[in-house]
Amino acid sequence: MEKLGYTIKAIVLDGRPGVRQLFSDIPIRMCHFHQKQIVVRYLTNNPKLEAGIELKKITATLCNTNE
């Protein structure tokens, strides 16, 4: 990309660890979809505890927030 004249200012990843090492000097973020999938993987889709229910609500807002 840089050889084509693009300047890479930041990278949004799907969470694979190898890519982070290639771009160690560039700011990296994980996309909201993959963040949400990781939480659901550990939490389940139907949490029973109050903390799990709250975390699921927070996770649901990831794609609608810019903070």
C-alpha positions as CSV (number, residue, x, y, z in Angstrom):
1,M,0.0,0.0,0.0
2,E,2.8,2.4,0.9
3,K,4.5,1.7,-2.4
4,L,1.4,2.8,-4.2
5,G,1.5,6.2,-2.4
6,Y,-0.9,5.6,0.4
7,T,-0.1,6.8,3.9
8,I,-1.3,4.3,6.6
9,K,-2.5,6.3,9.6
10,A,-4.3,3.5,11.5
11,I,-5.4,-0.1,11.0
12,V,-8.7,-1.8,12.0
13,L,-8.2,-5.6,12.5
14,D,-10.3,-8.6,13.1
15,G,-8.2,-9.7,16.0
16,R,-5.6,-12.0,14.5
17,P,-2.3,-11.6,16.4
18,G,0.1,-11.8,13.4
19,V,-0.9,-8.6,11.7
20,R,-0.2,-6.6,14.9
21,Q,3.5,-7.5,14.7
22,L,3.7,-6.4,11.0
23,F,2.5,-2.9,11.9
24,S,4.0,-2.3,15.3
25,D,4.6,1.4,14.7
26,I,1.0,2.2,13.5
27,P,-2.1,2.6,15.8
28,I,-4.2,-0.6,15.7
29,R,-7.9,-1.1,16.7
30,M,-10.1,-4.2,16.6
31,C,-13.4,-3.8,14.8
32,H,-16.6,-3.6,16.9
33,F,-18.1,-6.7,15.3
34,H,-15.1,-8.9,16.3
35,Q,-15.0,-7.4,19.8
36,K,-18.7,-8.3,20.2
37,Q,-18.1,-11.8,19.0
38,I,-15.4,-12.4,21.5
39,V,-17.6,-11.2,24.4
40,V,-20.5,-13.4,23.2
41,R,-18.1,-16.4,22.9
42,Y,-17.2,-16.1,26.6
43,L,-20.5,-14.9,27.8
44,T,-23.2,-16.9,25.9
45,N,-26.2,-15.4,24.2
46,N,-28.4,-15.9,27.3
47,P,-26.5,-14.8,30.4
48,K,-28.1,-15.7,33.8
49,L,-26.1,-13.4,36.1
50,E,-26.8,-9.7,36.4
51,A,-23.2,-8.8,35.5
52,G,-23.5,-10.9,32.3
53,I,-26.8,-9.3,31.4
54,E,-25.3,-5.8,31.8
55,L,-22.2,-6.7,29.8
56,K,-24.3,-8.0,27.0
57,K,-26.2,-4.7,26.9
58,I,-23.0,-2.8,26.8
59,T,-21.7,-5.0,24.0
60,A,-24.8,-4.4,22.0
61,T,-24.1,-0.7,21.9
62,L,-20.5,-1.1,20.5
63,C,-21.6,-0.7,16.9
64,N,-23.6,2.5,17.7
65,T,-21.1,4.4,19.7
66,N,-18.0,6.5,18.8
67,E,-16.5,6.6,22.3
